[in-house]
Amino acid sequence: MSSRRATLAISLILASAVSASAGDLVIPGTGDGLEMLRHLAAAYTAKHPDTNVIVPPSIGSGGGKIAVAQDRAVLGRIAVPLSAADEAVGMVAVSIVRVPTVFFTHPSVHIDNLSGRQISEIFAGSTRSWADVGGPDLRIRVVRREEADSTLQVLRATLPDWKDLAITDRSKTAVTTQEAFEVVSSYAGAIGFGPYSKAIEQQFNVLKIDGMHPTSVDYPSFTTIRLIFNRHHVSDEALRFIKFATSPDATQIFASYGGVPERAGD
């Protein structure tokens, strides 16, 4: 997502949230772990009814950074590390949970396990039919993300075949996590990738990689979700929420969604 588009999206999302009470804590950013973070927010609000924590739709990790950098939000959520430039202006990140990055298909595919090499060949476009990997005689429709997307960056960093993988130009680009889910659910034979949650297994086929399910300790690809703030403008309420996000209560919430808790720092 470009900086200009991200800024516009931030403005629209935060403007809609500002109409609520002054006790709102809006946390914009990545779509990774969205359902899980909304559950976390609801649990915090239940314990602290004077603060309504809002986790709006995705504007990407870049959008979350912009919102915090421009003081449009006290907290943001990202799925990429902060850069040296981010840290130089006072931005701080607290890692709270790891979320498996998974490949998922339209239910028409009827496959639940592929090798890492088979998956990379599908996204490269050299494998074009599911019949070639033991599935139905159905054309493969690849759904990708923009190159700067955090989920794609994680795949390039964690899966050897993806480091320099050129994704087929026959693919459809989804700008957000929600859009990736929507596109894959709309087309028979479609495959995409995104953050894991137990809920998506009710709608899609979530692929094992070389026999490893996303909840396996040996699963090869994870995204780390971080809460970010500007050390010069952080509020006490934001710090209290961060403390809650690293508490045993949060650990139980993360586990129920397939996430693995993280301590502060990477």
DALIN-V495163 format. One record per residue. N is the residue number from 1. RES is the residue in three letters. SS is DSSP state (h for helix, s for strand, l for the rest). PHI is phi in whole degrees, 0 to 359 (none if undefined). PSI is psi in radians with two decimals (none if undefined). Layout:
n: <N,N>
res: <RES,RES>
ss: <SS,SS>
phi: <PHI,PHI>
psi: <PSI,PSI>
//
This chain:
n: <1,2,3,4,5,6,7,8,9,10,11,12,13,14,15,16,17,18,19,20,21,22,23,24,25,26,27,28,29,30,31,32,33,34,35,36,37,38,39,40,41,42,43,44,45,46,47,48,49,50,51,52,53,54,55,56,57,58,59,60,61,62,63,64,65,66,67,68,69,70,71,72,73,74,75,76,77,78,79,80,81,82,83,84,85,86,87,88,89,90,91,92,93,94,95,96,97,98,99,100,101,102,103,104,105,106,107,108,109,110,111,112,113,114,115,116,117,118,119,120,121,122,123,124,125,126,127,128,129,130,131,132,133,134,135,136,137,138,139,140,141,142,143,144,145,146,147,148,149,150,151,152,153,154,155,156,157,158,159,160,161,162,163,164,165,166,167,168,169,170,171,172,173,174,175,176,177,178,179,180,181,182,183,184,185,186,187,188,189,190,191,192,193,194,195,196,197,198,199,200,201,202,203,204,205,206,207,208,209,210,211,212,213,214,215,216,217,218,219,220,221,222,223,224,225,226,227,228,229,230,231,232,233,234,235,236,237,238,239,240,241,242,243,244,245,246,247,248,249,250,251,252,253,254,255,256,257,258,259,260,261,262,263,264,265,266>
res: <MET,SER,SER,ARG,ARG,ALA,THR,LEU,ALA,ILE,SER,LEU,ILE,LEU,ALA,SER,ALA,VAL,SER,ALA,SER,ALA,GLY,ASP,LEU,VAL,ILE,PRO,GLY,THR,GLY,ASP,GLY,LEU,GLU,MET,LEU,ARG,HIS,LEU,ALA,ALA,ALA,TYR,THR,ALA,LYS,HIS,PRO,ASP,THR,ASN,VAL,ILE,VAL,PRO,PRO,SER,ILE,GLY,SER,GLY,GLY,GLY,LYS,ILE,ALA,VAL,ALA,GLN,ASP,ARG,ALA,VAL,LEU,GLY,ARG,ILE,ALA,VAL,PRO,LEU,SER,ALA,ALA,ASP,GLU,ALA,VAL,GLY,MET,VAL,ALA,VAL,SER,ILE,VAL,ARG,VAL,PRO,THR,VAL,PHE,PHE,THR,HIS,PRO,SER,VAL,HIS,ILE,ASP,ASN,LEU,SER,GLY,ARG,GLN,ILE,SER,GLU,ILE,PHE,ALA,GLY,SER,THR,ARG,SER,TRP,ALA,ASP,VAL,GLY,GLY,PRO,ASP,LEU,ARG,ILE,ARG,VAL,VAL,ARG,ARG,GLU,GLU,ALA,ASP,SER,THR,LEU,GLN,VAL,LEU,ARG,ALA,THR,LEU,PRO,ASP,TRP,LYS,ASP,LEU,ALA,ILE,THR,ASP,ARG,SER,LYS,THR,ALA,VAL,THR,THR,GLN,GLU,ALA,PHE,GLU,VAL,VAL,SER,SER,TYR,ALA,GLY,ALA,ILE,GLY,PHE,GLY,PRO,TYR,SER,LYS,ALA,ILE,GLU,GLN,GLN,PHE,ASN,VAL,LEU,LYS,ILE,ASP,GLY,MET,HIS,PRO,THR,SER,VAL,ASP,TYR,PRO,SER,PHE,THR,THR,ILE,ARG,LEU,ILE,PHE,ASN,ARG,HIS,HIS,VAL,SER,ASP,GLU,ALA,LEU,ARG,PHE,ILE,LYS,PHE,ALA,THR,SER,PRO,ASP,ALA,THR,GLN,ILE,PHE,ALA,SER,TYR,GLY,GLY,VAL,PRO,GLU,ARG,ALA,GLY,ASP>
ss: <l,l,h,h,h,h,h,h,h,h,h,h,h,h,h,h,h,h,l,l,l,l,l,s,s,s,s,s,s,l,l,l,l,h,h,h,h,h,h,h,h,h,h,h,h,h,h,l,l,l,l,s,s,s,l,l,l,l,l,h,h,h,h,h,h,h,h,h,h,l,l,l,l,l,s,s,s,s,l,l,l,l,l,h,h,h,h,h,l,l,s,s,s,s,s,s,s,s,s,s,s,s,s,s,s,l,h,h,h,l,l,l,s,s,l,h,h,h,h,h,h,h,h,h,l,l,l,l,s,h,h,h,h,l,l,l,l,l,s,l,s,s,s,s,s,l,l,l,l,h,h,h,h,h,h,h,h,h,l,h,h,h,l,l,l,l,l,l,l,l,l,s,s,s,l,l,h,h,h,h,h,h,h,h,h,h,l,l,l,s,s,s,s,s,s,l,l,h,h,h,h,h,l,l,s,s,l,s,s,l,l,s,l,l,l,l,l,l,l,l,l,s,s,s,s,s,s,s,s,s,l,l,l,l,l,h,h,h,h,h,h,h,h,h,h,l,l,h,h,h,h,h,h,h,h,h,l,l,l,s,s,l,l,l,l,l>
phi: <none,291,299,295,295,298,297,296,297,300,301,293,293,289,297,289,278,294,292,278,285,293,276,285,239,266,236,277,145,300,272,295,67,301,298,296,291,292,294,299,298,296,294,294,298,297,276,229,297,282,239,260,276,243,247,285,304,297,235,81,299,298,296,297,297,298,301,286,298,265,59,275,213,281,238,226,231,225,236,225,291,290,274,300,293,299,293,295,265,100,280,233,242,238,286,242,197,258,237,301,266,236,257,223,234,300,303,294,283,59,231,236,208,220,282,302,293,300,294,295,291,296,287,283,92,281,250,244,232,295,297,288,237,89,257,287,282,217,293,280,246,272,245,246,240,297,301,279,298,296,294,294,298,295,299,293,276,248,250,306,291,262,306,239,293,267,288,307,283,275,277,257,267,260,278,234,299,301,294,301,298,296,292,297,289,269,232,301,87,282,222,217,219,178,287,280,212,298,294,288,289,279,246,232,273,267,280,283,252,53,84,262,285,305,276,290,294,265,301,276,226,229,254,263,267,234,264,237,207,266,299,272,225,285,262,298,295,297,293,295,293,299,300,296,291,246,266,302,299,294,303,295,296,300,298,292,253,87,269,246,300,237,278,302,92,265>
psi: <2.26,2.80,-0.71,-0.78,-0.70,-0.74,-0.73,-0.76,-0.71,-0.81,-0.77,-0.76,-0.82,-0.57,-0.66,-0.48,-0.49,-0.39,-0.24,-2.91,2.88,-0.21,0.13,2.45,1.78,2.28,1.56,2.85,-2.47,2.67,-0.14,2.30,0.42,-0.87,-0.72,-0.75,-0.56,-0.62,-0.73,-0.77,-0.75,-0.67,-0.68,-0.79,-0.61,-0.60,-0.45,1.31,-0.23,-0.18,2.10,1.82,2.21,2.20,1.64,2.99,2.80,2.39,0.27,2.83,-0.67,-0.70,-0.66,-0.71,-0.79,-0.74,-0.74,-0.74,-0.59,0.20,0.49,-0.30,2.52,-0.63,2.62,2.96,2.28,2.78,0.41,2.74,2.72,2.57,2.94,-0.62,-0.68,-0.82,-0.56,-0.47,0.17,0.16,2.43,2.43,2.43,2.01,2.26,-0.46,2.58,2.39,2.20,2.42,2.10,2.79,2.34,2.63,2.83,2.52,-0.34,-0.27,-0.65,0.70,2.42,0.04,2.28,2.76,2.79,-0.67,-0.73,-0.72,-0.76,-0.63,-0.56,-0.83,-0.41,-0.31,0.04,-0.38,2.07,-0.16,2.45,-0.40,-0.45,-0.25,0.47,0.19,-2.85,2.86,1.40,2.36,2.38,2.28,1.94,2.26,2.09,-3.12,2.88,2.67,-0.57,-0.07,2.45,-0.64,-0.74,-0.66,-0.67,-0.76,-0.72,-0.52,-0.42,-0.39,2.06,-0.72,-0.23,-0.14,-0.83,0.41,2.22,1.91,2.42,2.46,-0.03,0.08,2.80,2.28,2.17,2.30,-0.55,2.90,-0.76,-0.71,-0.66,-0.79,-0.76,-0.74,-0.79,-0.66,-0.29,-0.29,2.14,2.37,0.01,2.61,2.43,-3.03,2.72,-3.04,2.48,2.50,2.69,-0.48,-0.58,-0.32,-0.25,-0.28,-0.50,2.94,2.00,2.10,2.40,2.60,2.01,0.70,-0.03,2.09,2.66,-0.46,-0.05,2.49,-0.36,0.05,2.37,-0.22,2.08,2.58,2.35,2.14,2.33,2.53,2.38,2.65,2.85,2.09,-0.34,-0.21,0.28,2.54,2.81,-0.66,-0.68,-0.72,-0.63,-0.68,-0.70,-0.74,-0.73,-0.67,-0.22,0.32,2.93,-0.62,-0.73,-0.67,-0.75,-0.69,-0.82,-0.77,-0.61,-0.32,0.12,0.19,2.74,2.07,2.62,2.54,2.84,2.42,2.80,none>
//
